[in-house]
Amino acid sequence: MAEKDSLGLTLSGADIAGAAHYAKALHELQCFIGDPVATIDAAIAGSPDFVMAHVFKGYLYGLSTDHEATPIVKACHEAAARLPATGRERGHVAALGFLAEGRWHEAGRVLEDVSIDEPRDALGLLAGHQIDFFTGNSRMLRDRIARAMPAWSEGMAGYHATLAMQAFGFEEMGDYARAEMLGRRAIESEPRDGWAQHAVAHVMEMQCRQRDGIAWMRHNTDDWAGDSFLQVHNWWHLALFHYELGETDEALALFDAPIYGKHSTLALNMLDASALLWRLHLRGVDVGDRWAALAANWAPKAKDGNYAFNDAHAMMAFVGAGLDESARLLLEAQRHAMAGSGDNAGFTRDVGHPLTLAIKAFGDGDYAETVALLRPIRSIAYRFGGSHAQRDVIDLTLIEAAFRAGDTALAGALSAERAAARPDSPLSQFFMRRATELAAKTAFAEYQSV
């Protein structure tokens, strides 16, 4: 038994109803809306031999970065591996197997070949794109999709998602004009495409177009926030625009409602919550008891050692809430992870562990140690995943640590560097004013000591 999808790709083991559920789940995932897990479960229930339905479910859990999802990913792989499949589908099964083992890079390479052989495989492109994001592979975020684009055209199911992924890839490679153009085209085609909304927000963040960014996020809120599992991240982008402008009350209001008002326990949502509170903390904003609930939800994950990017953001919460034991357990889990065989060993060793130690040192008031730990990893921070906008927290922590350590020369140099990269940023101007004031105080102190 086999059906074909709307683009003519074989769906082994699917009946008509199963194929319809699969198409719906794919649309939900491409837009980041609805409940694709429930939809793909319905496909499996009706067509238990539907190999790509099992793969699809495995990707949904495997790309969550939650340790608790690993047994489900493995079960999905085992179920899919036993079923008859085409060569393309076997490629997916192999990629899912690597993902279940924590071999992110290998999974991405297998999906690269799947997409080269069949560029209209929408799930292959989407899963590969997300793997490129989680491994910080900016070039492949662009090139994986660029290779497939000639096979896509207006009117094909999911074309908007291909545009959205290409937009984000262009943005991460600094091609902002084309990124914004494609992201806007995707939204015109499918207003509910949360990834396209997010790609354009990234462009405006990197170009320091805060007012444009606020307008972009505010004009179609119902489309990108309604029933969307990417909405927390997109609300976070709106909060970043306010943060950069110094509008910290607005940022806190967003934290208290759409970003963390429901106290989510999903790692991807808690990551955004930590990232916002830490930025506010660096700026000296009193966030009250907001750290407590967030840290309490991170605490059960302290021993996971599953994904270094998450570890760093969990440590922010532990530092903010003063949970020393959770911080200790997290560092212990990282040491164990570095001895492992999956890719997270490298993510942690190269960037995650020194960054997490630096965040702990900052919380302890050891700003010189924070500086010493962060400076070597700045140029390789992409190795542990995320976007340029997310990894900017490393630079922000380094700059603030340099100021608090009283390192006049370094604080001035870093502030000048940021002002050159982001000349229109109010935050850059704030750092430059502080650097000038610190230099004057240092010079005066030196004059008095003569």
C-alpha positions as CSV (number, residue, x, y, z in Angstrom):
1,M,0.0,0.0,0.0
2,A,1.3,3.4,-0.9
3,E,0.0,6.9,-1.7
4,K,1.7,9.9,-3.2
5,D,1.9,13.4,-1.8
6,S,0.8,16.5,-3.7
7,L,4.3,16.8,-5.3
8,G,4.3,13.2,-6.5
9,L,6.6,11.6,-3.8
10,T,5.8,8.1,-2.7
11,L,4.4,7.6,0.9
12,S,5.0,3.9,1.6
13,G,2.4,2.3,3.8
14,A,0.0,5.2,3.7
15,D,-3.6,5.0,2.8
16,I,-5.6,8.0,1.5
17,A,-6.6,9.1,5.0
18,G,-3.0,8.7,6.3
19,A,-1.6,10.7,3.4
20,A,-4.1,13.5,4.2
21,H,-3.1,13.5,7.8
22,Y,0.6,13.7,6.8
23,A,-0.1,16.6,4.5
24,K,-1.9,18.4,7.3
25,A,0.9,17.7,9.8
26,L,3.5,19.0,7.2
27,H,1.6,22.2,6.7
28,E,1.3,22.7,10.5
29,L,5.0,22.1,10.9
30,Q,5.9,24.4,8.0
31,C,3.9,27.2,9.7
32,F,4.7,26.2,13.3
33,I,1.0,26.1,14.1
34,G,-1.5,23.6,15.5
35,D,-0.6,20.2,16.9
36,P,1.4,18.3,14.3
37,V,2.1,15.5,16.9
38,A,-1.6,14.8,17.2
39,T,-2.1,15.0,13.5
40,I,0.8,12.6,12.7
41,D,-0.4,10.3,15.5
42,A,-3.7,10.1,13.6
43,A,-1.8,9.1,10.5
44,I,0.0,6.3,12.3
45,A,-3.2,5.1,14.0
46,G,-4.9,4.7,10.6
47,S,-1.8,3.5,8.7
48,P,0.6,1.8,11.2
49,D,2.9,0.8,8.3
50,F,3.3,4.4,7.1
51,V,7.1,4.7,7.3
52,M,7.3,8.5,6.9
53,A,4.7,9.1,9.5
54,H,6.9,7.4,12.1
55,V,9.9,9.4,10.8
56,F,7.9,12.6,10.9
57,K,7.0,12.0,14.6
58,G,10.6,11.1,15.4
59,Y,11.8,14.5,13.9
60,L,9.2,16.4,15.9
61,Y,10.6,15.0,19.1
62,G,14.2,14.8,18.1
63,L,14.3,18.5,17.2
64,S,12.9,19.5,20.5
65,T,16.3,19.3,22.2
66,D,14.5,17.9,25.3
67,H,16.3,14.9,26.9
68,E,12.9,13.3,27.8
69,A,12.1,13.0,24.1
70,T,15.0,10.7,23.3
71,P,13.1,7.4,24.0
72,I,10.3,8.5,21.7
73,V,12.8,9.3,18.9
74,K,14.4,5.9,19.3
75,A,11.0,4.2,19.3
76,C,10.0,6.0,16.1
77,H,13.2,5.0,14.4
78,E,12.8,1.4,15.4
79,A,9.2,1.3,14.1
80,A,10.3,3.0,10.8
81,A,13.3,0.8,10.3
82,R,11.2,-2.4,10.2
83,L,8.9,-1.1,7.4
84,P,9.2,-1.4,3.6
85,A,10.5,2.0,2.2
86,T,11.8,3.6,-0.9
87,G,15.4,4.7,-1.2
88,R,14.4,8.3,-0.3
89,E,12.5,7.1,2.7
90,R,15.4,4.9,3.9
91,G,17.5,8.0,3.8
92,H,15.1,9.6,6.3
93,V,15.1,6.6,8.5
94,A,18.9,6.6,8.6
95,A,18.9,10.4,9.4
96,L,16.4,9.8,12.2
97,G,18.6,7.0,13.6
98,F,21.6,9.4,13.7
99,L,19.5,12.0,15.4
100,A,18.4,9.5,18.0
101,E,22.0,8.8,18.8
102,G,22.8,12.5,19.2
103,R,24.8,12.5,15.9
104,W,23.4,15.8,14.6
105,H,26.0,16.4,12.0
106,E,25.7,13.0,10.5
107,A,21.9,13.3,10.4
108,G,22.3,16.6,8.5
109,R,24.6,15.1,6.0
110,V,22.3,12.2,5.2
111,L,19.4,14.7,4.7
112,E,21.7,16.8,2.5
113,D,21.9,13.8,0.1
114,V,18.1,13.2,0.4
115,S,17.5,16.8,-0.7
116,I,20.1,16.6,-3.5
117,D,18.4,13.5,-4.9
118,E,14.8,14.8,-4.3
119,P,14.7,18.6,-3.8
120,R,10.9,18.6,-3.5
121,D,11.0,16.5,-0.4
122,A,9.6,19.2,1.9
123,L,10.2,17.3,5.2
124,G,13.8,16.6,4.2
125,L,14.4,20.3,3.6
126,L,12.7,21.3,6.8
127,A,14.3,18.8,9.1
128,G,17.7,19.4,7.6
129,H,17.2,23.2,7.9
130,Q,16.4,22.8,11.6
131,I,19.5,20.6,12.1
132,D,21.6,23.3,10.5
133,F,20.1,25.8,13.0
134,F,20.8,23.6,16.0
135,T,24.4,23.0,14.9
136,G,25.0,26.7,14.0
137,N,25.8,25.8,10.4
138,S,25.0,29.2,8.8
139,R,26.3,28.3,5.4
140,M,24.1,25.2,5.1
141,L,21.1,27.1,6.4
142,R,21.5,29.0,3.1
143,D,22.9,26.4,0.7
144,R,20.7,23.4,1.6
145,I,17.7,25.4,0.5
146,A,19.5,27.2,-2.4
147,R,20.2,23.8,-4.0
148,A,16.6,22.9,-3.9
149,M,15.0,26.2,-5.0
150,P,15.1,25.5,-8.8
151,A,12.7,22.6,-8.2
152,W,10.2,24.8,-6.5
153,S,7.8,27.4,-7.9
154,E,4.7,29.5,-6.9
155,G,1.6,27.4,-6.4
156,M,3.4,24.3,-5.1
157,A,2.3,23.1,-1.7
158,G,4.7,24.4,0.9
159,Y,6.4,26.9,-1.4
160,H,6.1,29.6,1.3
161,A,8.1,27.4,3.7
162,T,10.9,27.0,1.2
163,L,11.0,30.8,0.8
164,A,11.0,31.2,4.6
165,M,13.9,28.8,5.0
166,Q,15.9,30.5,2.3
167,A,15.2,33.9,3.9
168,F,16.6,32.7,7.2
169,G,19.6,31.2,5.5
170,F,20.3,34.5,3.7
171,E,19.9,36.4,6.9
172,E,22.4,34.2,8.8
173,M,24.9,34.7,6.0
174,G,24.4,38.5,6.1
175,D,22.5,38.8,2.8
176,Y,19.8,41.0,4.5
177,A,18.1,42.5,1.4
178,R,17.4,39.2,-0.2
179,A,16.4,37.7,3.2
180,E,13.8,40.4,3.9
181,M,12.5,40.2,0.4
182,L,11.9,36.4,0.5
183,G,10.6,36.5,4.0
184,R,8.0,39.1,3.0
185,R,7.1,37.1,-0.1
186,A,6.5,34.0,2.1
187,I,4.2,35.9,4.4
188,E,2.3,37.3,1.5
189,S,1.7,33.7,0.3
190,E,1.0,32.3,3.8
191,P,0.4,34.9,6.6
192,R,0.6,32.2,9.3
193,D,4.2,31.1,8.4
194,G,5.9,31.8,11.8
195,W,9.4,31.0,10.4
196,A,9.1,33.6,7.7
197,Q,7.9,36.1,10.3
198,H,10.9,35.2,12.4
199,A,13.3,35.5,9.4
200,V,12.4,39.1,8.7
201,A,12.6,39.9,12.5
202,H,16.1,38.6,12.4
203,V,17.0,40.9,9.5
204,M,15.7,43.9,11.4
205,E,17.5,42.8,14.6
206,M,20.8,42.5,12.8
207,Q,20.3,45.9,11.0
208,C,19.3,47.7,14.3
209,R,16.0,48.6,12.8
210,Q,14.2,48.5,16.1
211,R,11.2,50.6,15.2
212,D,10.7,48.7,12.0
213,G,11.0,45.5,13.9
214,I,8.3,46.5,16.4
215,A,6.0,47.6,13.6
216,W,6.7,44.3,11.7
217,M,5.8,42.2,14.7
218,R,2.8,44.2,15.8
219,H,1.0,44.5,12.4
220,N,0.0,40.9,12.1
221,T,0.1,39.4,15.6
222,D,-3.0,37.3,15.2
223,D,-1.4,35.5,12.2
224,W,2.0,34.5,13.8
225,A,0.9,34.2,17.4
226,G,-2.4,32.4,17.1
227,D,-2.1,28.7,17.9
228,S,1.6,28.8,17.1
229,F,4.3,26.8,18.9
230,L,6.9,29.3,17.6
231,Q,5.0,32.3,19.2
232,V,7.2,32.5,22.3
233,H,10.3,32.8,20.2
234,N,8.7,35.5,18.0
235,W,7.4,37.4,21.1
236,W,11.1,37.2,22.3
237,H,12.2,38.9,19.1
238,L,9.7,41.7,19.8
239,A,11.1,42.0,23.3
240,L,14.6,42.3,21.9
241,F,13.6,45.4,19.9
242,H,12.3,47.0,23.0
243,Y,15.3,46.0,25.0
244,E,17.7,47.5,22.5
245,L,15.8,50.8,22.7
246,G,16.1,50.7,26.5
247,E,12.4,50.1,26.8
248,T,12.8,47.6,29.6
249,D,9.3,47.9,31.0
250,E,7.9,46.8,27.7
251,A,10.3,43.9,27.6
252,L,9.3,42.8,31.1
253,A,5.6,43.1,30.2
254,L,6.2,40.7,27.3
255,F,8.0,38.3,29.6
256,D,5.2,38.3,32.1
257,A,2.5,37.6,29.5
258,P,3.3,35.8,26.2
259,I,6.9,34.8,26.8
260,Y,6.7,33.2,30.2
261,G,3.3,33.9,31.7
262,K,2.3,30.3,31.5
263,H,5.6,29.0,33.0
264,S,6.3,26.6,30.2
265,T,8.5,23.5,30.9
266,L,9.5,23.2,27.2
267,A,13.3,23.7,26.8
268,L,12.9,25.9,23.7
269,N,10.5,28.3,25.5
270,M,12.5,28.4,28.7
271,L,15.6,29.2,26.6
272,D,13.9,32.4,25.4
273,A,12.8,33.3,28.9
274,S,16.3,32.9,30.2
275,A,17.8,34.8,27.3
276,L,15.6,37.8,27.9
277,L,16.0,37.9,31.7
278,W,19.7,37.6,31.4
279,R,20.0,40.5,29.0
280,L,17.9,42.6,31.5
281,H,20.1,41.4,34.3
282,L,23.2,42.5,32.4
283,R,21.7,46.0,32.0
284,G,21.1,46.2,35.8
285,V,17.3,45.8,35.6
286,D,15.6,44.5,38.7
287,V,13.6,41.5,37.5
288,G,12.2,40.7,40.9
289,D,11.3,37.1,41.6
290,R,10.9,36.2,37.9
291,W,14.0,34.0,38.0
292,A,12.5,31.7,40.6
293,A,9.8,30.0,38.6
294,L,12.0,29.7,35.5
295,A,14.9,28.2,37.5
296,A,12.5,25.7,39.2
297,N,11.5,24.5,35.7
298,W,15.0,24.3,34.5
299,A,16.2,22.4,37.7
300,P,14.9,18.9,36.6
301,K,16.9,19.3,33.4
302,A,20.1,20.2,35.2
303,K,21.5,16.6,35.0
304,D,20.5,16.0,31.3
305,G,23.7,17.1,29.6
306,N,21.7,16.8,26.4
307,Y,22.3,20.1,24.5
308,A,25.0,22.6,25.4
309,F,23.0,25.6,24.2
310,N,20.2,24.8,26.7
311,D,22.8,24.3,29.5
312,A,24.1,27.8,29.2
313,H,20.6,29.2,29.4
314,A,19.7,27.0,32.3
315,M,22.8,28.3,34.1
316,M,21.5,31.9,33.6
317,A,18.4,30.9,35.5
318,F,20.3,29.1,38.3
319,V,22.5,32.1,38.8
320,G,19.6,34.5,38.7
321,A,17.7,32.5,41.3
322,G,20.7,31.6,43.4
323,L,20.3,27.8,42.9
324,D,23.9,26.7,43.6
325,E,23.1,23.0,43.8
326,S,21.4,23.0,40.4
327,A,24.4,24.9,39.0
328,R,26.7,22.3,40.4
329,L,24.7,19.4,39.0
330,L,24.6,21.1,35.6
331,L,28.4,21.5,35.5
332,E,28.8,17.9,36.5
333,A,26.4,16.8,33.8
334,Q,28.5,18.8,31.3
335,R,31.7,17.1,32.3
336,H,30.0,13.7,31.8
337,A,28.6,14.9,28.4
338,M,32.1,15.9,27.2
339,A,33.1,12.3,27.7
340,G,30.3,11.0,25.5
341,S,30.2,10.0,21.9
342,G,27.5,12.2,20.4
343,D,28.0,15.6,18.9
344,N,26.9,17.3,22.1
345,A,30.3,16.3,23.5
346,G,31.9,18.7,21.0
347,F,29.2,21.4,21.4
348,T,29.9,21.3,25.2
349,R,33.7,21.0,25.1
350,D,34.2,23.8,22.5
351,V,31.7,26.4,23.6
352,G,29.0,25.2,26.1
353,H,31.2,24.4,29.1
354,P,33.4,27.5,29.1
355,L,30.3,29.7,28.5
356,T,28.4,28.0,31.3
357,L,31.4,28.5,33.6
358,A,31.6,32.1,32.5
359,I,27.9,32.7,33.4
360,K,28.5,31.1,36.8
361,A,31.6,33.3,37.3
362,F,29.6,36.4,36.4
363,G,27.0,35.4,39.0
364,D,29.8,35.0,41.6
365,G,31.1,38.5,40.8
366,D,34.3,37.1,39.3
367,Y,34.2,39.4,36.3
368,A,37.9,38.9,35.3
369,E,37.3,35.1,35.1
370,T,34.2,35.7,33.0
371,V,36.3,37.7,30.6
372,A,39.0,35.1,30.5
373,L,36.5,32.3,29.7
374,L,34.6,34.2,27.1
375,R,37.3,35.8,25.0
376,P,38.6,32.5,23.5
377,I,35.1,31.2,22.4
378,R,33.7,34.3,20.7
379,S,35.0,33.3,17.3
380,I,33.8,29.7,17.5
381,A,30.5,30.2,19.3
382,Y,28.6,29.1,16.3
383,R,29.7,25.5,17.0
384,F,27.2,25.0,19.7
385,G,24.2,26.2,17.7
386,G,21.7,29.0,17.6
387,S,21.5,32.1,15.6
388,H,23.6,35.3,15.5
389,A,20.9,37.1,17.5
390,Q,20.8,34.4,20.2
391,R,24.6,34.1,20.5
392,D,24.9,37.9,20.9
393,V,24.3,37.2,24.6
394,I,27.9,36.1,24.7
395,D,29.2,39.5,23.5
396,L,26.8,41.3,25.8
397,T,28.0,39.3,28.8
398,L,31.7,39.9,27.9
399,I,31.2,43.6,27.5
400,E,29.4,43.9,30.8
401,A,32.0,41.8,32.6
402,A,34.8,44.0,31.2
403,F,33.0,47.1,32.6
404,R,32.4,45.5,36.0
405,A,36.0,44.2,36.1
406,G,37.2,47.8,35.6
407,D,39.1,46.8,32.5
408,T,39.1,50.2,30.9
409,A,41.0,49.3,27.8
410,L,39.0,46.2,27.0
411,A,35.6,47.8,27.8
412,G,36.5,50.6,25.5
413,A,37.7,48.3,22.7
414,L,34.7,46.1,22.9
415,S,32.3,49.1,22.9
416,A,34.0,50.6,19.9
417,E,33.8,47.2,18.1
418,R,30.1,47.0,18.7
419,A,29.5,50.6,17.7
420,A,31.3,49.9,14.4
421,A,29.2,46.8,13.8
422,R,25.9,48.3,15.0
423,P,26.3,52.1,14.6
424,D,22.6,52.8,14.8
425,S,22.0,50.9,18.0
426,P,21.0,52.8,21.1
427,L,22.7,50.0,23.1
428,S,26.0,50.6,21.2
429,Q,25.8,54.3,22.1
430,F,25.1,53.4,25.7
431,F,28.2,51.3,25.9
432,M,30.3,54.1,24.3
433,R,29.1,56.6,26.9
434,R,30.0,54.2,29.6
435,A,33.4,53.5,28.1
436,T,34.1,57.3,28.0
437,E,33.0,57.7,31.6
438,L,35.1,54.7,32.8
439,A,38.2,56.0,30.9
440,A,37.7,59.5,32.5
441,K,37.4,57.9,36.0
442,T,40.5,55.8,35.4
443,A,42.5,58.7,34.2
444,F,41.4,60.8,37.2
445,A,42.4,58.0,39.6
446,E,45.8,57.7,38.0
447,Y,46.3,61.5,38.1
448,Q,45.4,61.5,41.9
449,S,47.9,58.6,42.5
450,V,50.8,60.5,41.0
